[in-house]
Amino acid sequence: DGYKKIRVHLVYDVKHDGRHKARLVADGHLTDVPLESVYSGVVSLCGLHLLIFAAELNGLQLWGTDIGNAYLEARTAEKVYIIAGPEFKELKGHILIIYKALYGLRTSGLRWYEHFADCLREMGFKLCKAEPKIWMHDAGNYYEYITVYVNDLAFASKNPQAIIDILKQKYKFKLKGTSPISFHLGMDFFRDEDGVLCMAPCKHIEKMIANCDILFGEKPKQTCASPSEKGNHPETNTSELLGPEQTKLH
């Protein structure tokens, strides 16, 4: 009683490094729309800047990591089930109750955030009152910090490896790309000739230029001072509207 029957489907992907991935995704659109917010918390750009500033000011190491398959670490509060298809082999035809926060369910983002927040509280971290999604921990003679963008973490500490060990060994999280921060949230991190920590979207711009070359056969012009042509007046444009395929070019 109280459970709703839904469907699931498989999504296949080839990662940038050539790895093949398959993910079981729930058809969450078949469930009722929640009245409350169901999104996972994300740190603001200002919050990330504050973390970087605090790390540089206090001589802390700045690291980044990514928690793999994050939603599946949490349990769903939605009462849903499926009838197993042939993909489940000997379980075909059985009623399967979904208890993991599958990708595609409406509340999985919130369920993951609540689960990870509980883990951080157990580790002694508390939310910063001035900037949401920055977690602080009194390490004795200094504070260490963690920013959370769904499952992408940036953290500042004198002993970042200790934080990593707890996340991996105690909570069994699958961490990827764990290292001193060099790329985070689409930004490259590097130091200039004076040792000043800088951030710039180098890889993102390189990808945009490569896409332009593939789509249009040439790289973007370097002489343009504006995205629009000089003297252009869009309000007087009477040309045909773009088709479905052209609107996807970016």
HELIX and SHEET records of a PDB file:
HELIX    1   1 GLY A   28  LEU A   30  5                                   3    
HELIX    2   2 LEU A   45  LEU A   57  1                                  13    
HELIX    3   3 ALA A   70  GLU A   73  5                                   4    
HELIX    4   4 PRO A   86  LEU A   91  5                                   6    
HELIX    5   5 SER A  108  GLU A  122  1                                  15    
HELIX    6   6 PRO A  160  ASP A  165  1                                   6    
HELIX    7   7 ILE A  166  LYS A  170  3                                   5    
HELIX    8   8 CYS A  202  PHE A  216  1                                  15    
HELIX    9   9 PRO A  234  THR A  236  5                                   3    
HELIX   10  10 GLN A  246  LYS A  248  5                                   3    
SHEET    1   A 3 LYS A   4  LYS A   5  0                                        
SHEET    2   A 3 VAL A  80  ILE A  83  1                                        
SHEET    3   A 3 ILE A  95  ILE A  97 -1                                        
SHEET    1   B 2 VAL A   8  VAL A  14  0                                        
SHEET    2   B 2 HIS A  20  ALA A  26 -1                                        
SHEET    1   C 6 LYS A 126  LEU A 127  0                                        
SHEET    2   C 6 ILE A 134  ASP A 138 -1                                        
SHEET    3   C 6 TYR A 143  TYR A 149 -1                                        
SHEET    4   C 6 ASP A 152  SER A 157 -1                                        
SHEET    5   C 6 GLN A  61  ILE A  67 -1                                        
SHEET    6   C 6 LEU A 175  PRO A 180 -1                                        
SHEET    1   D 3 PHE A 183  HIS A 184  0                                        
SHEET    2   D 3 MET A 187  ARG A 191 -1                                        
SHEET    3   D 3 LEU A 197  ALA A 200 -1                                        
END                                                                             
